[in-house]
Amino acid sequence: MKQADFLNMILPFKDKLYRLAKRLLVSSEEAEDATQEVLLKLWSKKSKISAYNNVEAFAMTMTKNYCLDKLKSKQASNLKLVHSNYKDENTSLQKEVELKDSVSFVHEIMEQLPEQQKIIIQLRDVEQYDFEEIAKVVNMNPTAIRVALSRARKYIRQELIKTHNYGVS
């Protein structure tokens, strides 16, 4: 496989790899490093890459595994979820501050979720993957993914209600 063919295959989903890495790691720099590592591993497997049915799912799985390994390592003691992907130029400063606070609060809640639920929420709600694609990445059946996603959303909803409607019955 030539470099141009490899790039044509990988570039369409490179940003998705980065966003998944950023969801799991602390910073843009960590996510960039993780993405580069995965791309290097894919390049080293370029002769076997055409054997995979879904290269994107394979790359997402590699990214997820790399990030989880990184989180388990000793270097990860002070890593946390950070994700700021929302921008809307048409909002007032007040609304922008409120939205940023709300998004930050949701991300704080998401930090409390088990790793698998974090990954599933990222892939489904942010990356818009369908359940079959997620199943390939997390190695679960679609029904189990739906259950995990439902539980994660329910937990986030409950925490939001608890915080924003405290004392309201």
Secondary structure, 3 states (H helix, E strand, C coil): CCHHHHHHHHHHHHHHHHHHHHHHCCCHHHHHHHHHHHHHHHHHCCCCHHHCCCHHHHHHHHHHHHHHHHHHCHHHHHCCCCCCCCCCCCCCHHHHHHHHHHHHHHHHHHHCCCHHHHHHHHHHHHCCCCHHHHHHHHCCCHHHHHHHHHHHHHHHHHHHHHHHCCCCC
